[in-house]
Amino acid sequence: MAIKSVSIRIEEEMLQKLGFVADYEGRSVNSHILVLIRENIKAYEQAHGEIDGAVNPAENVKPTRKN
């Protein structure tokens, strides 16, 4: 599995708070973000079914607007 890098824009205060929580959990900010992403994907798949491993990124760039 290839490892990709992603940049995000985040408010400084939010990043500091995220760093606090990550440190409390004994993780780096990067590792903590990965945990949060994995938990989010797991919750989504439990509610909506497993996401196919061959997801087409072009179809998933922008989430649909919630009604």
N, CA, C and O atoms as a GROMACS GRO file, in nm:
protein
  268
    1MET      N    1   0.084  -0.117   0.000
    1MET     CA    2   0.000   0.000   0.000
    1MET      C    3   0.089   0.124   0.000
    1MET      O    4   0.180   0.136   0.082
    2ALA      N    5   0.063   0.214  -0.091
    2ALA     CA    6   0.140   0.337  -0.100
    2ALA      C    7   0.099   0.434   0.012
    2ALA      O    8  -0.018   0.441   0.048
    3ILE      N    9   0.195   0.505   0.063
    3ILE     CA   10   0.168   0.608   0.163
    3ILE      C   11   0.167   0.742   0.091
    3ILE      O   12   0.262   0.777   0.021
    4LYS      N   13   0.060   0.817   0.108
    4LYS     CA   14   0.045   0.948   0.045
    4LYS      C   15   0.051   1.057   0.151
    4LYS      O   16   0.026   1.032   0.269
    5SER      N   17   0.084   1.175   0.108
    5SER     CA   18   0.090   1.291   0.196
    5SER      C   19  -0.023   1.386   0.162
    5SER      O   20  -0.056   1.405   0.045
    6VAL      N   21  -0.084   1.445   0.265
    6VAL     CA   22  -0.194   1.539   0.247
    6VAL      C   23  -0.168   1.662   0.332
    6VAL      O   24  -0.130   1.651   0.448
    7SER      N   25  -0.188   1.778   0.274
    7SER     CA   26  -0.178   1.903   0.350
    7SER      C   27  -0.318   1.952   0.380
    7SER      O   28  -0.408   1.940   0.296
    8ILE      N   29  -0.338   2.007   0.499
    8ILE     CA   30  -0.467   2.065   0.534
    8ILE      C   31  -0.447   2.205   0.590
    8ILE      O   32  -0.341   2.238   0.643
    9ARG      N   33  -0.548   2.285   0.576
    9ARG     CA   34  -0.549   2.418   0.639
    9ARG      C   35  -0.626   2.403   0.769
    9ARG      O   36  -0.738   2.350   0.771
   10ILE      N   37  -0.568   2.450   0.878
   10ILE     CA   38  -0.632   2.436   1.009
   10ILE      C   39  -0.600   2.558   1.093
   10ILE      O   40  -0.489   2.610   1.090
   11GLU      N   41  -0.699   2.604   1.167
   11GLU     CA   42  -0.678   2.719   1.254
   11GLU      C   43  -0.574   2.684   1.361
   11GLU      O   44  -0.570   2.570   1.409
   12GLU      N   45  -0.492   2.779   1.396
   12GLU     CA   46  -0.385   2.755   1.491
   12GLU      C   47  -0.437   2.701   1.624
   12GLU      O   48  -0.380   2.608   1.680
   13GLU      N   49  -0.546   2.760   1.674
   13GLU     CA   50  -0.600   2.714   1.803
   13GLU      C   51  -0.648   2.569   1.794
   13GLU      O   52  -0.627   2.491   1.887
   14MET      N   53  -0.710   2.532   1.682
   14MET     CA   54  -0.756   2.396   1.666
   14MET      C   55  -0.638   2.299   1.660
   14MET      O   56  -0.644   2.190   1.717
   15LEU      N   57  -0.532   2.339   1.592
   15LEU     CA   58  -0.412   2.255   1.585
   15LEU      C   59  -0.350   2.238   1.723
   15LEU      O   60  -0.305   2.129   1.758
   16GLN      N   61  -0.346   2.346   1.801
   16GLN     CA   62  -0.291   2.336   1.936
   16GLN      C   63  -0.374   2.242   2.022
   16GLN      O   64  -0.320   2.161   2.097
   17LYS      N   65  -0.506   2.251   2.011
   17LYS     CA   66  -0.594   2.163   2.088
   17LYS      C   67  -0.579   2.018   2.042
   17LYS      O   68  -0.579   1.926   2.124
   18LEU      N   69  -0.568   1.999   1.912
   18LEU     CA   70  -0.546   1.864   1.858
   18LEU      C   71  -0.415   1.808   1.910
   18LEU      O   72  -0.408   1.690   1.946
   19GLY      N   73  -0.312   1.891   1.915
   19GLY     CA   74  -0.183   1.849   1.969
   19GLY      C   75  -0.194   1.812   2.116
   19GLY      O   76  -0.129   1.716   2.160
   20PHE      N   77  -0.274   1.885   2.192
   20PHE     CA   78  -0.294   1.855   2.334
   20PHE      C   79  -0.358   1.717   2.350
   20PHE      O   80  -0.312   1.636   2.430
   21VAL      N   81  -0.465   1.692   2.273
   21VAL     CA   82  -0.535   1.563   2.281
   21VAL      C   83  -0.442   1.450   2.236
   21VAL      O   84  -0.437   1.345   2.300
   22ALA      N   85  -0.370   1.472   2.127
   22ALA     CA   86  -0.278   1.370   2.076
   22ALA      C   87  -0.173   1.336   2.182
   22ALA      O   88  -0.144   1.219   2.206
   23ASP      N   89  -0.117   1.439   2.245
   23ASP     CA   90  -0.016   1.417   2.349
   23ASP      C   91  -0.075   1.340   2.466
   23ASP      O   92  -0.010   1.250   2.521
   24TYR      N   93  -0.197   1.375   2.505
   24TYR     CA   94  -0.265   1.305   2.614
   24TYR      C   95  -0.282   1.157   2.581
   24TYR      O   96  -0.269   1.071   2.669
   25GLU      N   97  -0.310   1.127   2.455
   25GLU     CA   98  -0.329   0.989   2.409
   25GLU      C   99  -0.196   0.920   2.380
   25GLU      O  100  -0.194   0.801   2.348
   26GLY      N  101  -0.084   0.993   2.392
   26GLY     CA  102   0.048   0.935   2.369
   26GLY      C  103   0.080   0.917   2.222
   26GLY      O  104   0.154   0.826   2.184
   27ARG      N  105   0.025   1.005   2.139
   27ARG     CA  106   0.046   0.996   1.994
   27ARG      C  107   0.099   1.129   1.942
   27ARG      O  108   0.090   1.233   2.006
   28SER      N  109   0.156   1.121   1.821
   28SER     CA  110   0.187   1.243   1.748
   28SER      C  111   0.057   1.295   1.689
   28SER      O  112  -0.042   1.222   1.683
   29VAL      N  113   0.057   1.420   1.645
   29VAL     CA  114  -0.062   1.476   1.580
   29VAL      C  115  -0.096   1.394   1.455
   29VAL      O  116  -0.213   1.364   1.431
   30ASN      N  117   0.005   1.358   1.378
   30ASN     CA  118  -0.019   1.279   1.257
   30ASN      C  119  -0.085   1.145   1.291
   30ASN      O  120  -0.184   1.107   1.228
   31SER      N  121  -0.031   1.074   1.389
   31SER     CA  122  -0.087   0.946   1.428
   31SER      C  123  -0.230   0.961   1.480
   31SER      O  124  -0.316   0.878   1.453
   32HIS      N  125  -0.254   1.067   1.555
   32HIS     CA  126  -0.388   1.090   1.609
   32HIS      C  127  -0.487   1.118   1.496
   32HIS      O  128  -0.600   1.068   1.499
   33ILE      N  129  -0.447   1.196   1.398
   33ILE     CA  130  -0.535   1.223   1.283
   33ILE      C  131  -0.568   1.092   1.212
   33ILE      O  132  -0.682   1.071   1.171
   34LEU      N  133  -0.470   1.004   1.195
   34LEU     CA  134  -0.495   0.875   1.131
   34LEU      C  135  -0.595   0.792   1.210
   34LEU      O  136  -0.681   0.726   1.152
   35VAL      N  137  -0.585   0.795   1.343
   35VAL     CA  138  -0.681   0.723   1.428
   35VAL      C  139  -0.821   0.779   1.405
   35VAL      O  140  -0.916   0.703   1.390
   36LEU      N  141  -0.833   0.911   1.403
   36LEU     CA  142  -0.964   0.975   1.382
   36LEU      C  143  -1.022   0.939   1.246
   36LEU      O  144  -1.142   0.912   1.234
   37ILE      N  145  -0.938   0.938   1.143
   37ILE     CA  146  -0.983   0.902   1.009
   37ILE      C  147  -1.030   0.757   1.005
   37ILE      O  148  -1.136   0.727   0.950
   38ARG      N  149  -0.953   0.666   1.064
   38ARG     CA  150  -0.992   0.524   1.067
   38ARG      C  151  -1.125   0.506   1.139
   38ARG      O  152  -1.210   0.430   1.094
   39GLU      N  153  -1.143   0.575   1.253
   39GLU     CA  154  -1.268   0.566   1.328
   39GLU      C  155  -1.385   0.618   1.245
   39GLU      O  156  -1.494   0.561   1.248
   40ASN      N  157  -1.363   0.727   1.171
   40ASN     CA  158  -1.468   0.785   1.089
   40ASN      C  159  -1.508   0.691   0.976
   40ASN      O  160  -1.626   0.672   0.948
   41ILE      N  161  -1.409   0.631   0.910
   41ILE     CA  162  -1.437   0.536   0.801
   41ILE      C  163  -1.511   0.414   0.857
   41ILE      O  164  -1.608   0.367   0.796
   42LYS      N  165  -1.468   0.363   0.971
   42LYS     CA  166  -1.534   0.248   1.033
   42LYS      C  167  -1.680   0.279   1.064
   42LYS      O  168  -1.768   0.198   1.036
   43ALA      N  169  -1.706   0.396   1.122
   43ALA     CA  170  -1.844   0.435   1.154
   43ALA      C  171  -1.928   0.449   1.028
   43ALA      O  172  -2.044   0.408   1.024
   44TYR      N  173  -1.869   0.507   0.924
   44TYR     CA  174  -1.942   0.522   0.797
   44TYR      C  175  -1.978   0.386   0.740
   44TYR      O  176  -2.091   0.363   0.697
   45GLU      N  177  -1.880   0.295   0.740
   45GLU     CA  178  -1.904   0.163   0.683
   45GLU      C  179  -2.005   0.083   0.765
   45GLU      O  180  -2.081   0.004   0.709
   46GLN      N  181  -2.006   0.101   0.896
   46GLN     CA  182  -2.105   0.033   0.979
   46GLN      C  183  -2.246   0.083   0.947
   46GLN      O  184  -2.341   0.006   0.950
   47ALA      N  185  -2.258   0.212   0.917
   47ALA     CA  186  -2.389   0.270   0.887
   47ALA      C  187  -2.432   0.248   0.742
   47ALA      O  188  -2.552   0.236   0.716
   48HIS      N  189  -2.337   0.244   0.648
   48HIS     CA  190  -2.372   0.245   0.506
   48HIS      C  191  -2.318   0.127   0.426
   48HIS      O  192  -2.345   0.116   0.306
   49GLY      N  193  -2.243   0.039   0.488
   49GLY     CA  194  -2.183  -0.072   0.417
   49GLY      C  195  -2.039  -0.042   0.378
   49GLY      O  196  -1.997   0.073   0.374
   50GLU      N  197  -1.966  -0.149   0.350
   50GLU     CA  198  -1.824  -0.136   0.321
   50GLU      C  199  -1.800  -0.055   0.194
   50GLU      O  200  -1.871  -0.070   0.094
   51ILE      N  201  -1.700   0.029   0.199
   51ILE     CA  202  -1.659   0.108   0.083
   51ILE      C  203  -1.569   0.020  -0.003
   51ILE      O  204  -1.475  -0.041   0.047
   52ASP      N  205  -1.598   0.013  -0.131
   52ASP     CA  206  -1.517  -0.067  -0.224
   52ASP      C  207  -1.374  -0.015  -0.223
   52ASP      O  208  -1.351   0.106  -0.226
   53GLY      N  209  -1.277  -0.106  -0.219
   53GLY     CA  210  -1.136  -0.069  -0.217
   53GLY      C  211  -1.090   0.000  -0.344
   53GLY      O  212  -0.984   0.062  -0.344
   54ALA      N  213  -1.167  -0.008  -0.451
   54ALA     CA  214  -1.130   0.054  -0.578
   54ALA      C  215  -1.206   0.185  -0.597
   54ALA      O  216  -1.260   0.211  -0.704
   55VAL      N  217  -1.209   0.267  -0.492
   55VAL     CA  218  -1.279   0.394  -0.499
   55VAL      C  219  -1.216   0.483  -0.605
   55VAL      O  220  -1.093   0.493  -0.613
   56ASN      N  221  -1.298   0.547  -0.685
   56ASN     CA  222  -1.249   0.638  -0.789
   56ASN      C  223  -1.238   0.778  -0.729
   56ASN      O  224  -1.340   0.841  -0.703
   57PRO      N  225  -1.117   0.828  -0.705
   57PRO     CA  226  -1.101   0.958  -0.642
   57PRO      C  227  -1.173   1.071  -0.714
   57PRO      O  228  -1.220   1.165  -0.650
   58ALA      N  229  -1.183   1.063  -0.846
   58ALA     CA  230  -1.249   1.170  -0.922
   58ALA      C  231  -1.397   1.180  -0.884
   58ALA      O  232  -1.457   1.287  -0.897
   59GLU      N  233  -1.456   1.072  -0.839
   59GLU     CA  234  -1.596   1.072  -0.799
   59GLU      C  235  -1.614   1.111  -0.654
   59GLU      O  236  -1.728   1.131  -0.610
   60ASN      N  237  -1.506   1.123  -0.579
   60ASN     CA  238  -1.516   1.146  -0.435
   60ASN      C  239  -1.437   1.267  -0.387
   60ASN      O  240  -1.398   1.275  -0.271
   61VAL      N  241  -1.413   1.361  -0.477
   61VAL     CA  242  -1.335   1.478  -0.439
   61VAL      C  243  -1.416   1.571  -0.350
   61VAL      O  244  -1.367   1.616  -0.247
   62LYS      N  245  -1.539   1.598  -0.389
   62LYS     CA  246  -1.623   1.690  -0.313
   62LYS      C  247  -1.744   1.614  -0.262
   62LYS      O  248  -1.817   1.553  -0.340
   63PRO      N  249  -1.767   1.616  -0.130
   63PRO     CA  250  -1.883   1.544  -0.077
   63PRO      C  251  -2.013   1.607  -0.124
   63PRO      O  252  -2.019   1.727  -0.152
   64THR      N  253  -2.117   1.523  -0.132
   64THR     CA  254  -2.246   1.575  -0.172
   64THR      C  255  -2.301   1.665  -0.063
   64THR      O  256  -2.269   1.648   0.055
   65ARG      N  257  -2.383   1.759  -0.101
   65ARG     CA  258  -2.446   1.850  -0.005
   65ARG      C  259  -2.553   1.775   0.072
   65ARG      O  260  -2.637   1.706   0.014
   66LYS      N  261  -2.550   1.789   0.204
   66LYS     CA  262  -2.652   1.723   0.287
   66LYS      C  263  -2.779   1.806   0.284
   66LYS      O  264  -2.775   1.929   0.288
   67ASN      N  265  -2.890   1.738   0.278
   67ASN     CA  266  -3.021   1.807   0.275
   67ASN      C  267  -3.067   1.842   0.414
   67ASN      O  268  -3.174   1.900   0.430
   0.00000   0.00000   0.00000
